[in-house]
Amino acid sequence: MQNLKVLLADDEADILGIMAKKIFVQGYTVITARDGQEAWEKIQTESPDIIILDLNMPRMNGFEVLQKLRKTPPEGKWQPVIIVSARNELDDVKKGLSLEAEHYLVKPCSMEDVIKAIRLMASLIPQHKTPSEMEHDG
């Protein structure tokens, strides 16, 4: 497996630290962001392979980050988004999925669930085609 870069965005330092360690131990490069604005900046500068977003963050919430990402996707790269949030209302889940999040986990969730979601996204990356790649296949 290639060394994938995972961006982890959560405003709770404890959760961020624990999750970052557990994901790193699985062999991924981990980049952290403590609010939505920082997450957006790091998406631009670090070009992560997989993005894990909390929804309730200062400066820009997870929905806003996701919306910006889907409006201006990076050239030639699919970046799957996993929302990990305490917001468990069906409307929030629907909104996340309507904004094209690939996965939605409700906190408290086990690290095992997060790792499984990352592995699932990682396994889909090689098969996933960007719109520009699809045009070339036609």
Contacts in CASP RR format, 6 or more apart in sequence:
PFRMAT RR
TARGET T0000
AUTHOR 0000-0000-0000
METHOD contacts of the structure
MODEL  1
MQNLKVLLADDEADILGIMAKKIFVQGYTVITARDGQEAWEKIQTESPDI
IILDLNMPRMNGFEVLQKLRKTPPEGKWQPVIIVSARNELDDVKKGLSLE
AEHYLVKPCSMEDVIKAIRLMASLIPQHKTPSEMEHDG
1 122 0 8 1.000
3 27 0 8 1.000
3 28 0 8 1.000
3 29 0 8 1.000
4 28 0 8 1.000
4 29 0 8 1.000
4 49 0 8 1.000
4 50 0 8 1.000
4 122 0 8 1.000
4 125 0 8 1.000
5 28 0 8 1.000
5 29 0 8 1.000
5 30 0 8 1.000
5 31 0 8 1.000
5 46 0 8 1.000
5 47 0 8 1.000
5 48 0 8 1.000
5 49 0 8 1.000
5 50 0 8 1.000
6 23 0 8 1.000
6 28 0 8 1.000
6 29 0 8 1.000
6 30 0 8 1.000
6 31 0 8 1.000
6 48 0 8 1.000
6 49 0 8 1.000
6 50 0 8 1.000
6 51 0 8 1.000
6 52 0 8 1.000
6 118 0 8 1.000
7 31 0 8 1.000
7 32 0 8 1.000
7 33 0 8 1.000
7 39 0 8 1.000
7 42 0 8 1.000
7 43 0 8 1.000
7 46 0 8 1.000
7 48 0 8 1.000
7 50 0 8 1.000
7 51 0 8 1.000
7 52 0 8 1.000
8 16 0 8 1.000
8 19 0 8 1.000
8 20 0 8 1.000
8 23 0 8 1.000
8 30 0 8 1.000
8 31 0 8 1.000
8 32 0 8 1.000
8 33 0 8 1.000
8 52 0 8 1.000
9 32 0 8 1.000
9 33 0 8 1.000
9 34 0 8 1.000
9 35 0 8 1.000
9 36 0 8 1.000
9 38 0 8 1.000
9 39 0 8 1.000
9 51 0 8 1.000
9 52 0 8 1.000
9 53 0 8 1.000
9 54 0 8 1.000
9 57 0 8 1.000
9 62 0 8 1.000
9 65 0 8 1.000
10 16 0 8 1.000
10 19 0 8 1.000
10 32 0 8 1.000
10 34 0 8 1.000
10 52 0 8 1.000
10 54 0 8 1.000
10 57 0 8 1.000
10 84 0 8 1.000
11 34 0 8 1.000
11 35 0 8 1.000
11 54 0 8 1.000
11 56 0 8 1.000
11 57 0 8 1.000
11 58 0 8 1.000
12 54 0 8 1.000
13 34 0 8 1.000
15 54 0 8 1.000
16 32 0 8 1.000
16 34 0 8 1.000
17 32 0 8 1.000
18 111 0 8 1.000
19 52 0 8 1.000
19 111 0 8 1.000
19 114 0 8 1.000
20 30 0 8 1.000
20 32 0 8 1.000
22 111 0 8 1.000
22 114 0 8 1.000
22 115 0 8 1.000
23 30 0 8 1.000
23 114 0 8 1.000
23 115 0 8 1.000
23 118 0 8 1.000
24 30 0 8 1.000
26 115 0 8 1.000
26 118 0 8 1.000
28 50 0 8 1.000
28 118 0 8 1.000
31 42 0 8 1.000
31 46 0 8 1.000
31 48 0 8 1.000
33 39 0 8 1.000
33 41 0 8 1.000
33 42 0 8 1.000
34 57 0 8 1.000
35 57 0 8 1.000
35 58 0 8 1.000
35 59 0 8 1.000
35 60 0 8 1.000
36 57 0 8 1.000
36 58 0 8 1.000
36 59 0 8 1.000
36 60 0 8 1.000
36 61 0 8 1.000
36 62 0 8 1.000
36 64 0 8 1.000
36 65 0 8 1.000
37 59 0 8 1.000
37 60 0 8 1.000
38 59 0 8 1.000
39 51 0 8 1.000
39 53 0 8 1.000
39 57 0 8 1.000
39 60 0 8 1.000
39 62 0 8 1.000
39 65 0 8 1.000
40 60 0 8 1.000
40 65 0 8 1.000
40 68 0 8 1.000
40 69 0 8 1.000
42 48 0 8 1.000
43 51 0 8 1.000
43 65 0 8 1.000
43 69 0 8 1.000
43 74 0 8 1.000
43 79 0 8 1.000
47 74 0 8 1.000
47 77 0 8 1.000
48 79 0 8 1.000
49 79 0 8 1.000
49 122 0 8 1.000
49 125 0 8 1.000
50 79 0 8 1.000
50 80 0 8 1.000
50 81 0 8 1.000
50 82 0 8 1.000
50 118 0 8 1.000
50 121 0 8 1.000
50 122 0 8 1.000
50 125 0 8 1.000
51 69 0 8 1.000
51 79 0 8 1.000
51 80 0 8 1.000
51 81 0 8 1.000
51 82 0 8 1.000
52 81 0 8 1.000
52 82 0 8 1.000
52 83 0 8 1.000
52 84 0 8 1.000
52 114 0 8 1.000
52 118 0 8 1.000
53 62 0 8 1.000
53 65 0 8 1.000
53 66 0 8 1.000
53 81 0 8 1.000
53 82 0 8 1.000
53 83 0 8 1.000
53 84 0 8 1.000
53 85 0 8 1.000
53 101 0 8 1.000
54 62 0 8 1.000
54 83 0 8 1.000
54 84 0 8 1.000
54 85 0 8 1.000
55 61 0 8 1.000
55 62 0 8 1.000
55 63 0 8 1.000
55 83 0 8 1.000
55 85 0 8 1.000
55 87 0 8 1.000
55 92 0 8 1.000
56 62 0 8 1.000
56 85 0 8 1.000
56 86 0 8 1.000
56 87 0 8 1.000
57 65 0 8 1.000
60 68 0 8 1.000
62 83 0 8 1.000
63 95 0 8 1.000
63 96 0 8 1.000
63 99 0 8 1.000
66 81 0 8 1.000
66 83 0 8 1.000
66 96 0 8 1.000
66 99 0 8 1.000
66 100 0 8 1.000
66 101 0 8 1.000
67 99 0 8 1.000
69 79 0 8 1.000
69 81 0 8 1.000
70 99 0 8 1.000
70 100 0 8 1.000
73 79 0 8 1.000
73 130 0 8 1.000
75 132 0 8 1.000
76 130 0 8 1.000
76 132 0 8 1.000
76 133 0 8 1.000
77 130 0 8 1.000
78 125 0 8 1.000
78 128 0 8 1.000
78 129 0 8 1.000
78 130 0 8 1.000
80 102 0 8 1.000
80 103 0 8 1.000
80 121 0 8 1.000
80 124 0 8 1.000
80 125 0 8 1.000
80 128 0 8 1.000
81 100 0 8 1.000
81 101 0 8 1.000
81 102 0 8 1.000
81 103 0 8 1.000
82 101 0 8 1.000
82 102 0 8 1.000
82 103 0 8 1.000
82 104 0 8 1.000
82 105 0 8 1.000
82 114 0 8 1.000
82 117 0 8 1.000
82 118 0 8 1.000
82 121 0 8 1.000
83 96 0 8 1.000
83 101 0 8 1.000
83 103 0 8 1.000
83 104 0 8 1.000
83 105 0 8 1.000
84 105 0 8 1.000
84 107 0 8 1.000
84 109 0 8 1.000
84 114 0 8 1.000
85 92 0 8 1.000
85 104 0 8 1.000
85 105 0 8 1.000
85 106 0 8 1.000
85 107 0 8 1.000
86 106 0 8 1.000
86 107 0 8 1.000
86 108 0 8 1.000
87 106 0 8 1.000
88 106 0 8 1.000
93 104 0 8 1.000
93 106 0 8 1.000
96 104 0 8 1.000
97 104 0 8 1.000
102 121 0 8 1.000
102 124 0 8 1.000
103 117 0 8 1.000
103 120 0 8 1.000
103 121 0 8 1.000
105 113 0 8 1.000
105 114 0 8 1.000
105 117 0 8 1.000
129 137 0 8 1.000
END
